[in-house]
Amino acid sequence: MRRTRILARAVVIGLFLAPVAFMVLGSLRGLDLPPQTGLDLVPDQPGTAAFRRLPEVIPLGRMVLNSLVVVALAVPVTVLVSTWAGFGMAVLSERARRILIGVTVALLILPLPTLWVARFVLYRWTGVLDTLVPLVAPAFAATSPFTVLLAYRAFRRLPPDLWEAARLEGSSPLRTWWSVGLPLVRPTTAAIAALAFTAHWGNYLDALLYVRSPELQTLAVGVAQLKDLDPSDAPLALAGALVLTAVPLLLLAVVQRRLFAAVDR
């Protein structure tokens, strides 16, 4: 049984790392060369020419900065809103809890394209269209209903006596959330933060729909623009994709213990 689990994990890791390895090897190919064919994946003379030219093709520094600003604002807000909502659902009565869980699940399965027009009209009406605000705004709705359900599951697994004891001590719900509940669900908050970071860092559609000014474009949009290059410049596109992927991978390496602790609990 143990060998089966190890083998299954190795297969999953291999499937996950294969695209990353392809990006790394492809980005190290020389520029202005014919596109690679077949299984010729390892470059004869690897180099970093694609990474050096990348800032010349797209405003890499500005796009990275815009993306960092978005995640720096959106991630804390997502953690705050999702844990507030999850805690509130956990301490409600059984009937109210079931209703809210049903509403949250319904929102989770709601197709995202149905919200695009409504959001566009709302952002234009409030005057925040063509700013970074539309990219941060989903965080005020916890980014995704899934983060609310994740927080609810974490708080729900704690003994209900904790909330009653805090109430008898005179703690307000906000104080109970901050001082009692939140310290006990840190692995889950780390997982929510990682999910929020990934969602906002790679948010291509919202940046494409609601942001027009070139100086406000994010890295996800810049990497998508690289697909229009000549096929002989494929290493540039792969280098951009690798830069976009590297930051979430580094974040995963930092929070992996807490993330897996949240999954195993």
Buried (B, 14 or more C-beta within 10 A) or exposed (E): EEEEEEEEEEEEEEEEEEEBEBBBBBBBBBBEBEEBEEEEEEBEEEBEBBBEBBEEBBBBEBBBEBBBBBBEBBBEBBBBBBBBBBBBBBBBEEEEBEEBBEEBEEBEEEEEEEEBEEBBEBBEEEEBBBBBBBBBBBBEBBBBBBBBBBBBBBBBEBEEEBBEEBEEEEBEBEEBBBEBBBEBBEBBBBBBBBBBBBBBBBBBEBBBBBBEEEEBBBBBBBBBBBEEBEEBBBBBBBBBBBBBBEBBEEBEEEBEEBBEBBEEE
